[in-house]
Amino acid sequence: MLKIVDTPESFKKWRNSGVGLTQKQLGYLLGVHHRTIQKWELGETTIPWTVALACALVNEDPDRVRRARDANFTEDSDFFELI
């Protein structure tokens, strides 16, 4: 059963503890501005179901982030050291 990450609190915890990414790094990976990540974490906007599902899939297989990173991920080089 997938554990859906769809509340501001669970999303922020997932980002910090689950994948260990900054808002900027996660935003780049998801194709959104880091301010969007911040708004989701503050509850200012609703986390899209597609993002909640993506987070749940990463929970099931954390190597998905690594594979996504390896697929043309070109943002901050620091990101590569985190994973």
C-alpha positions in Angstrom: 0.0 0.0 0.0 1.4 3.4 -1.0 1.8 6.0 1.8 0.5 9.2 0.2 2.4 12.4 1.1 -0.4 14.9 0.8 -0.3 17.2 3.9 2.1 20.2 4.3 3.6 18.5 7.4 4.1 15.1 5.8 5.5 16.7 2.6 8.1 18.7 4.4 9.1 15.7 6.6 9.3 13.6 3.4 11.5 16.2 1.7 13.8 16.7 4.7 14.0 13.1 6.0 12.8 10.9 3.2 14.9 12.3 0.3 17.1 14.9 1.9 16.6 17.6 -0.7 16.5 21.4 -0.5 13.4 23.1 -1.8 15.4 24.3 -4.8 16.6 20.8 -5.7 13.2 19.2 -5.3 11.6 22.0 -7.3 14.0 21.5 -10.1 13.4 17.7 -10.1 9.6 18.2 -10.1 9.8 21.0 -12.6 8.4 23.7 -10.3 9.9 26.8 -8.7 11.3 26.4 -5.2 8.7 28.9 -4.0 6.0 26.4 -5.1 7.6 23.8 -2.8 7.6 26.4 0.0 3.9 27.1 -0.6 3.0 23.4 -0.4 4.9 23.1 2.8 3.3 26.1 4.4 -0.2 25.0 3.3 -0.7 28.1 1.1 -1.5 25.9 -1.9 -2.7 22.3 -2.2 -0.1 19.7 -3.1 -1.2 18.3 -6.5 -2.2 14.6 -6.5 0.4 13.9 -9.1 3.1 15.2 -6.7 1.7 13.3 -3.7 1.7 10.1 -5.9 5.3 10.7 -7.0 6.4 11.1 -3.4 4.6 7.8 -2.5 6.4 6.1 -5.3 9.7 7.3 -4.1 8.8 6.0 -0.6 8.3 2.6 -2.2 11.6 2.7 -4.1 14.0 5.5 -3.0 16.3 4.6 -6.0 13.8 6.4 -8.2 15.3 9.7 -7.1 18.7 8.4 -8.1 17.5 7.2 -11.5 15.7 10.6 -12.0 18.9 12.4 -11.1 20.8 10.4 -13.6 18.4 11.1 -16.4 19.6 14.5 -17.5 19.5 16.2 -14.1 21.8 19.2 -14.6 20.9 21.7 -11.8 23.2 22.2 -8.8 26.2 19.8 -8.6 25.6 19.7 -4.8 22.5 17.6 -5.5 24.7 14.8 -6.8 26.6 14.6 -3.5 23.3 14.3 -1.5 22.3 11.1 -3.1 
